[in-house]
Amino acid sequence: MTTPHVQIRDGLESVRSVPEKNKITRRLPSDSGVEAIGVRMKDVFDIAKAWTDVGLGHIPELLASSWYEIRMVGVAVLDFKARRRSLTDDERRQLYEMYLHNHEYINMWDLVDRAAPRVIGWYLLDKSRRPLFDLARSTEAIERRTAITASFWLIRQGDIDDPLALAELLVDDTSELVTKPVGTALREVGKIDQQRLLNFLAANQGRMNRPALRLATSLLSDAARASVQDGHTST
């Protein structure tokens, strides 16, 4: 009997294309440890959704695959599982631990972004956020990205205190893997409490690079954006 890894790879190869492989290969980091099969993300996610019920015991093999799309299937399966509101807290904990215990393979920005909000952020919604701050202090930029990206789920639930604290910790990070999602987190905070965003920017904009600042202010009115540039928070 073939394993889920083999069946998933067969499914992916049935919809592969050379142009898509070339496209993906060009954007894969040279040190990622993976190669592209050549499958559109829509097809990757469709296959992942079909495998949502696969046992967690098969996930480490998917995440450790040498094929990029199979790793993406692995994190997408975690995400699809985490979307189920009927999950018990213990089941959410298992997803959370599966992600963290295999983080060495969740080593590209899009793998993090696919699963961190629901798998990490949702589990910690009613718990101590210390794990996020521990990740934010990691020496690995990809783990710091997990910290701020997981906070997107907290922000979505209207909880902005810890996301702002994480943003302050990471706002001048040396890696764009981190500062870009910091900008995104701040933009989302502004949807909930614009004054809190403006106060944060007034205190920290000098530490922010331009791409992150543009993201953070992208939904502000011209007047609010001008107030940031002027160094005050009047609206």
MARLUM-133907 format. One record per residue (C-alpha): residue in one letter; x, y, z; residue number from 1. Coordinates in pm, 1 decimal. Each point is the difference from the previous one (the first is absolute). Example, Ala and Ser with C-alpha at 12.3 -4.5 7.8 and 13.67 -1.06 7.14 Angstrom:
# MARLUM-133907
NODE   r          X          Y          Z     k
NODE   A     1230.0     -450.0      780.0     1
NODE   S      137.0      344.0      -66.0     2
***
This chain:
# MARLUM-133907
NODE   r          X          Y          Z     k
NODE   M        0.0        0.0        0.0     1
NODE   T      146.1      336.0     -101.1     2
NODE   T       49.1      270.3      260.0     3
NODE   P     -179.5      337.2        0.3     4
NODE   H      330.6      161.1     -100.2     5
NODE   V       17.1     -213.6     -315.1     6
NODE   Q     -367.9       47.5      -81.6     7
NODE   I       23.9      375.1       48.7     8
NODE   R      309.2       18.4     -215.2     9
NODE   D     -176.7     -200.6     -272.2    10
NODE   G     -294.5      239.8       18.9    11
NODE   L      228.1      300.5      -27.1    12
NODE   E      195.7     -144.9     -289.6    13
NODE   S     -323.2      -60.9     -189.8    14
NODE   V      -57.5      377.2      -17.1    15
NODE   R      357.6      119.4      -32.2    16
NODE   S      127.9      221.7     -279.1    17
NODE   V      344.6      105.1     -110.4    18
NODE   P      -83.4      375.1      -10.1    19
NODE   E     -132.9      -19.2      356.6    20
NODE   K      309.2     -189.9      113.4    21
NODE   N      224.5      265.8     -150.2    22
NODE   K     -207.5      274.8      163.8    23
NODE   I       15.9     -159.5      344.7    24
NODE   T      367.0      -92.3      -31.3    25
NODE   R       94.0      362.9      -65.2    26
NODE   R     -149.1      111.9      331.3    27
NODE   L      116.6     -285.4      221.1    28
NODE   P      290.6      100.3      226.4    29
NODE   S      318.4     -179.2      -98.7    30
NODE   D       40.3     -131.8      354.2    31
NODE   S     -360.1     -119.1       42.6    32
NODE   G       85.4     -366.7      -39.9    33
NODE   V     -291.7      -61.0     -234.9    34
NODE   E      -70.2      -30.0     -370.6    35
NODE   A     -314.4       87.3     -191.6    36
NODE   I     -229.5     -252.8     -161.6    37
NODE   G     -173.2      276.4     -194.2    38
NODE   V     -357.8       29.2      129.0    39
NODE   R     -224.7      307.5       29.9    40
NODE   M      -88.4       94.8      356.8    41
NODE   K     -371.1      -46.7      -67.0    42
NODE   D       64.2     -362.3      -93.6    43
NODE   V      231.4      -46.4      298.4    44
NODE   F     -268.4      125.8      238.0    45
NODE   D     -271.7     -206.1     -168.9    46
NODE   I      209.0     -312.3       56.6    47
NODE   A       72.7      102.2      358.5    48
NODE   K     -369.9       52.6       67.5    49
NODE   A      -74.4     -349.8     -130.3    50
NODE   W      252.9     -134.1      252.9    51
NODE   T     -126.4      198.0      300.1    52
NODE   D      -93.1     -319.5      184.8    53
NODE   V      344.4     -158.4      -31.2    54
NODE   G      141.4     -108.4      335.9    55
NODE   L      242.0      236.1      171.8    56
NODE   G      257.4     -275.7        2.5    57
NODE   H       48.7       53.0     -373.4    58
NODE   I       59.5      375.1       23.5    59
NODE   P      372.0       -9.1       94.8    60
NODE   E       80.3     -193.2     -318.4    61
NODE   L     -184.3      258.6     -208.0    62
NODE   L      172.0      292.7      171.9    63
NODE   A      343.6     -160.9      -38.6    64
NODE   S      -51.6      -70.3     -370.0    65
NODE   S      262.9      117.0     -245.3    66
NODE   W     -283.9      130.7     -219.8    67
NODE   Y     -129.8      350.2       67.4    68
NODE   E     -359.9      -72.6      -95.5    69
NODE   I      -16.1     -300.3      232.7    70
NODE   R      118.8      214.9      290.9    71
NODE   M     -269.1      248.9      -95.3    72
NODE   V     -257.7     -277.9        4.6    73
NODE   G      122.7      -89.7      350.3    74
NODE   V      -46.3      349.4      143.0    75
NODE   A     -326.6       47.8     -189.2    76
NODE   V     -136.2     -322.3      151.8    77
NODE   L       87.2      136.4      345.1    78
NODE   D     -180.4      321.5      -88.7    79
NODE   F     -308.7     -178.6     -133.1    80
NODE   K      -14.8     -212.2      314.3    81
NODE   A       33.9      311.0      218.0    82
NODE   R     -295.0      166.7     -176.4    83
NODE   R     -236.9     -252.1      153.8    84
NODE   R     -179.0      178.0      281.7    85
NODE   S     -101.2     -335.3      148.1    86
NODE   L      359.8      -79.8       98.9    87
NODE   T       68.1      -63.2      365.9    88
NODE   D      274.6      191.7      174.9    89
NODE   D      210.9     -316.1        5.5    90
NODE   E      -40.1      -42.4     -375.9    91
NODE   R      107.8      361.2      -51.1    92
NODE   R      297.4      -62.0      225.5    93
NODE   Q      104.1     -293.2     -217.9    94
NODE   L       -5.4      218.0     -311.9    95
NODE   Y      193.3      273.3      183.6    96
NODE   E      265.9     -243.8      117.2    97
NODE   M       23.9     -163.5     -343.1    98
NODE   Y       80.2      339.7     -153.7    99
NODE   L      258.8       98.7      260.3   100
NODE   H      169.1     -340.8       17.1   101
NODE   N       49.8        9.3     -377.6   102
NODE   H       85.4      367.6      -37.8   103
NODE   E      336.4      -81.4     -156.1   104
NODE   Y     -194.4     -110.9     -309.3   105
NODE   I     -243.6      291.7        9.3   106
NODE   N      285.9      209.6     -123.8   107
NODE   M     -147.9      234.2     -261.5   108
NODE   W     -224.2      301.4       44.9   109
NODE   D     -299.4     -142.6     -183.9   110
NODE   L        7.5     -323.0      201.4   111
NODE   V      -14.3      207.6      318.1   112
NODE   D     -273.0      227.7     -129.5   113
NODE   R     -223.1     -288.2     -101.1   114
NODE   A      -21.3     -157.8      346.1   115
NODE   A      128.6      225.7      278.6   116
NODE   P     -313.0      215.6       55.2   117
NODE   R     -243.2     -284.6       64.7   118
NODE   V      233.8     -277.3      114.8   119
NODE   I      206.4      211.7      240.8   120
NODE   G     -206.6      314.3       55.6   121
NODE   W     -336.1     -169.2       46.7   122
NODE   Y      138.6     -248.9      252.5   123
NODE   L      152.4      281.2      207.4   124
NODE   L     -308.5      221.2      -16.4   125
NODE   D     -106.3      -89.4      354.8   126
NODE   K      346.1      -82.3      134.0   127
NODE   S      324.0      166.7       98.6   128
NODE   R      168.3      169.3     -294.4   129
NODE   R      346.5      -70.6      136.3   130
NODE   P       69.0     -254.4     -279.1   131
NODE   L      -43.2      280.3     -254.4   132
NODE   F      247.1      222.2      181.4   133
NODE   D      242.6     -292.1       25.7   134
NODE   L      -28.1      -48.3     -376.7   135
NODE   A       40.0      375.5      -52.2   136
NODE   R      336.6      -21.1      177.3   137
NODE   S      119.8     -295.3     -207.7   138
NODE   T      326.2       28.9     -191.1   139
NODE   E     -185.7     -140.5     -304.5   140
NODE   A     -184.3      261.0     -207.4   141
NODE   I     -257.2     -254.8     -116.1   142
NODE   E      -96.2      -71.2      361.2   143
NODE   R      -30.7      371.4       68.7   144
NODE   R     -230.8       16.5     -302.5   145
NODE   T     -213.9     -272.3      155.6   146
NODE   A      -34.7      212.8      313.6   147
NODE   I     -133.9      309.3     -173.2   148
NODE   T     -202.3     -190.9     -259.9   149
NODE   A     -170.9     -208.4      268.4   150
NODE   S     -110.0      326.5      159.1   151
NODE   F     -216.6       72.0     -305.8   152
NODE   W     -259.6     -235.2      150.0   153
NODE   L        6.3      188.3      330.6   154
NODE   I      -51.7      328.8     -181.0   155
NODE   R     -287.4     -149.2     -195.8   156
NODE   Q     -169.9      -76.6      331.4   157
NODE   G       48.6      359.4      116.2   158
NODE   D      295.2      -77.7      230.7   159
NODE   I      269.0      254.2      -87.4   160
NODE   D      208.4       45.4      317.5   161
NODE   D      237.8     -291.8      -50.9   162
NODE   P       22.4       48.9     -377.8   163
NODE   L      108.9      359.4       60.5   164
NODE   A      255.3     -116.4      255.6   165
NODE   L      132.7     -253.5     -249.8   166
NODE   A       11.5      266.6     -270.2   167
NODE   E      200.5      228.2      227.9   168
NODE   L      244.2     -282.0       66.4   169
NODE   L       41.6      -79.6     -371.2   170
NODE   V      -55.2      334.6     -171.4   171
NODE   D      369.2       54.4      -77.3   172
NODE   D       84.9     -363.8      -65.3   173
NODE   T      291.3      -54.2     -236.6   174
NODE   S     -201.3     -228.3     -230.4   175
NODE   E     -278.7       95.8     -239.8   176
NODE   L     -143.3     -343.2       72.4   177
NODE   V     -102.8      161.7      328.4   178
NODE   T      -48.7      370.5      -64.7   179
NODE   K     -250.2      -47.4     -283.5   180
NODE   P     -246.3     -200.2      211.9   181
NODE   V       55.3      253.2      279.2   182
NODE   G     -128.1      263.8     -241.9   183
NODE   T     -294.9     -221.4      -88.6   184
NODE   A      -82.3      -59.4      367.4   185
NODE   L        4.0      373.4       65.7   186
NODE   R     -225.9       66.3     -296.9   187
NODE   E     -250.0     -250.4      142.3   188
NODE   V       25.6      157.4      346.9   189
NODE   G      -97.1      330.1     -161.3   190
NODE   K     -327.3     -150.6     -120.4   191
NODE   I      -94.2      -60.2      362.9   192
NODE   D      150.2      299.9      175.6   193
NODE   Q      151.4      264.6     -223.8   194
NODE   Q      116.8      214.3      290.3   195
NODE   R      199.9     -289.7      145.7   196
NODE   L      166.1      -41.7     -339.1   197
NODE   L       77.8      369.5      -24.7   198
NODE   N      143.1        3.0      350.8   199
NODE   F      218.1     -299.3      -85.4   200
NODE   L      125.0      165.6     -318.3   201
NODE   A       75.0      324.8      177.9   202
NODE   A      215.8     -188.0      247.4   203
NODE   N      164.3     -244.7     -241.2   204
NODE   Q       -6.7      122.3     -358.6   205
NODE   G      366.7       99.0       21.1   206
NODE   R       81.5     -367.3       52.9   207
NODE   M     -206.4     -120.4     -297.7   208
NODE   N      123.4      -56.9     -351.8   209
NODE   R     -199.0      152.4     -284.2   210
NODE   P     -174.6     -317.5     -124.0   211
NODE   A     -129.1      -77.3      349.6   212
NODE   L     -112.2      359.7       54.4   213
NODE   R     -181.1        2.0     -335.3   214
NODE   L     -182.8     -318.2       95.0   215
NODE   A      -88.6      131.9      344.2   216
NODE   T     -145.1      324.8     -137.3   217
NODE   S     -153.9     -135.7     -320.8   218
NODE   L     -360.6       23.7      125.4   219
NODE   L       31.6      336.3      172.9   220
NODE   S     -158.3      312.5     -138.5   221
NODE   D      228.2      256.6     -160.3   222
NODE   A      -36.3      219.5      307.5   223
NODE   A       85.8     -280.0      240.5   224
NODE   R      295.2     -104.5     -212.3   225
NODE   A      122.5      359.3       -8.5   226
NODE   S      -22.5       16.0      378.5   227
NODE   V      233.5     -298.3       20.1   228
NODE   Q      245.3      163.4     -238.6   229
NODE   D      -14.5      318.6      204.5   230
NODE   G       83.0     -195.8      313.8   231
NODE   H     -326.3       53.0      188.7   232
NODE   T     -326.2     -191.2       33.3   233
NODE   S     -274.6      251.0      -69.5   234
NODE   T     -270.9     -125.2     -236.3   235
***
